[in-house]
Amino acid sequence: MKYTLLTILALGTSMIASAQGPFSNLTSIDSHALNAVQLTFSVTYGPGTKLGTFQCPLQKSNSVGYCLATVNFTVPSGKRLVIENISMAMSYNPNGSGAILSPLMSLGVTVGNTTAFSSLPFDTTLSVAGSTYYVMNKSVRLYVDSGPGFPEITFGNLVGGGLGPDLGPATGTFGVTISGYYVDLN
């Protein structure tokens, strides 16, 4: 028993000594923390809602029937945004339309003047009183260059002979938080 106690004390002493080393020089700070970015927004969608300057759904003169949100962010010139996490919560009520929401969110980002989409499946769905609630929290590694605003987020309707963006009379709310950091392009 005497030797065990001495061993524990010796280990405790070495842990204290090593724990003090990194904290003695507080001038080195994680550069990612200095350039941290957290972007968040939420919108209400459906007929009669106003997203930016557009009434939803758009007039049928627009053949695809997109309901556009005008919420976007601009990456500063000379920077690249590294996205590390995306959290999303959405409520969806088809309002008798028969529309079925695709089980994923598509996120479009632009790097080097090329836009590419990533499909991110929902983690959880829950149906309550005619509405379905979707939740997602994903660790990712996505890059966004300065230029056109982002994000470009789409959801699809699985009904009607294929994936389409027109959700008809469906209503709900959508919120997303994107976390990451900026890096210099030079």
N, C-alpha and C positions, 0 to 999 in steps of 0.2 A: 504494500500500500504506500509506503514511503516513496518508493521509486516512481510509482505512477503519478503521485502528486508533483514530484519534481519535474517529470516530463511535461505535464500539463502547464506548469508554470513557465517552463522553458519555451514551449510552443506559444504561449500567450505573450511572452516578451518579444519573440521574433515577429509575431503578427502586429504588435503595436509599433515596432520599429519600422516594418515595411509599410504600414498604413500611413505613417507620417511622411514618407518620402514623396509621393505624388502631390500631397497637399502643401508641401513647403514652397513649391514654385507655382503660384497662381497666375502667372502671366501666360501660360499656354491654355488656350480655350479652344474647344471644338469648333472648327470653322463652319460646320454644318449648322450648329446652334446659332452662330452669329448671322447666318443667312436663312433662317427658318421662315417658312411660308405656310400659312393656313388660310385657305379660301373657303368660304361657306356661303350658301345661298339657299333660299327656298321659294317655291312658286306654287300658286294654286292654278289648276288647269281645268278646262272643260268649256262647254258652250256658255257664252255670256261673260266669261272671265276676260280680263284685259291683261295681256302679257306685253309689256312695252307698248308699241303702237298697234299691235295686232289684236283683233277680236278672234276668239277661238270658237269653233274651228274656222279656218280661213275660208273665204268665199270659194265656191267650187270652180271659179275661173282658174284657180290654182289646182291643177288636176290631181296632185298628190294629197291635198288636204292636210298639210303639215300644220301643227299648232306650234308656232315658234316662240320660244322664250328669248328675250333679249338680254338676259343676264350673261355677261362674259367678263373675262379678265384678260389683261394684257401683260405679257412677260416683258420686262424692261429690255431695251436694246442692249446687246452685248452680253446678255445673260441666257442661261438655259435653266428651266425649272425641272428639277428631279422630283417626281411624285413618288412617295413611299407608301402612302395609305389613302384609301378612299372609303368613306362611310356614306351610306345612303339609306333613307327611309322614305317610303312612298305609300300613300293610300290610293285605292283604285275602286271606283264603283261604276260598273258598265251601264247602269241606269236602263236596263232592259234591252240594250242594243245587241246582246249576244257576242260582243267583242271579247276576245280572250287575250290578255296581255302575255306577250312572250316572257319566258322565265329568266330573262337576262337584260342587263343594261349595256348598251354599246357606247363606248367613250372614244371620241375622235380627237387626236392630238396631232400637231404639225411639227415635224422635225425636218430641217433642210428643205423647206418648201414642198414637202410631201405629207399629206394627211393620211393617217392609218387609223383603223378602228380596232379596239380591243373589246371582246365580249366578256362581260363579268356576270356570272350567274348569281342570283339571289341566294342568300344563306338561309333565310327563314321566310315562310309565308304563313299568314293566319287569316282566316275568314271569319268575319263577325257582322251579322245583320246586313247582308248585301254588299259589304265592302271587303276588299282583300288588302291586307297590309304586308308590305315587302320590306325586308331589312337586309343590308349587306355591309360587311366590313372586310376589306381586302388589303393585304400587304402586297404591294406591287412595286415595280421599277419601270416607270414610264418617263419619257422626256418630252418637254415642250419648248420650242424655240420662240423667240420674240416674233411678232407678226400679228396675223389675224387673231382676234379674241378667241378664247377657248373657255370652257370646254364645249365640245359639240356632243350632246348626250341625246340618244334616241331610244325609244321603246317601240316595240312592234305589236301589231294586232295579228294574231295567228288565224283569224277567221277571214274567209273571203278568197280562198284560192291561193293563199301564199302570204308571206310576211309583208305587211304594209303598215305605214305610219298613221293612218287615219283611225282615231279612236272614237269617232262619232260623238254621241252624247255622253260619253264617259266623263266622270269628274273625279277630282281628288287633289291631293297635295304631294309635292315632291321636294325633298331637301337633300343636299349633298355637302360633305366636307372633304376637301382635298388637302392633304398635308405633305410637305416636302421641304426642299431648300433650293436656293439659287446657286449656280456655279458660273464662273466667268467663262466665256467662250474662247478667250485668248490663252 
